[in-house]
Amino acid sequence: MDLRELFLSLRINAVEVADDLAPHLIDFAWTDNLHGKADEVAVTLRDDSGLWRGPWRPEKGDKVIASIGYQGYPPMPCGEFEVDIP
């Protein structure tokens, strides 16, 4: 059985943060909406130590670039986004 390892690339203001987020990641969702509505990404994180209430918290207007895929295969770009609800 061929089990491929998933990967997530998440760049916030041109800085790759996926490896830093990985221990805290609960869920990542990408919605590819039809014409007339913007696509969306949502990231749900654990915050037991309060990192996301302090300096790690993204700010409204931060630029996010996301892609997903399988290790060893070309990534699927999800798009470029702007943080609207930090």
Rosetta blueprint (number, residue, H / E / L):
1 M L
2 D L
3 L L
4 R L
5 E L
6 L E
7 F E
8 L E
9 S E
10 L E
11 R E
12 I E
13 N L
14 A L
15 V E
16 E E
17 V L
18 A H
19 D H
20 D H
21 L H
22 A H
23 P H
24 H H
25 L E
26 I E
27 D E
28 F E
29 A E
30 W E
31 T E
32 D L
33 N L
34 L L
35 H L
36 G L
37 K L
38 A L
39 D L
40 E E
41 V E
42 A E
43 V E
44 T E
45 L E
46 R L
47 D L
48 D L
49 S L
50 G L
51 L H
52 W H
53 R H
54 G L
55 P L
56 W L
57 R L
58 P L
59 E L
60 K L
61 G L
62 D L
63 K E
64 V E
65 I E
66 A E
67 S E
68 I E
69 G E
70 Y E
71 Q L
72 G L
73 Y L
74 P L
75 P L
76 M E
77 P E
78 C E
79 G E
80 E E
81 F E
82 E E
83 V L
84 D L
85 I L
86 P L
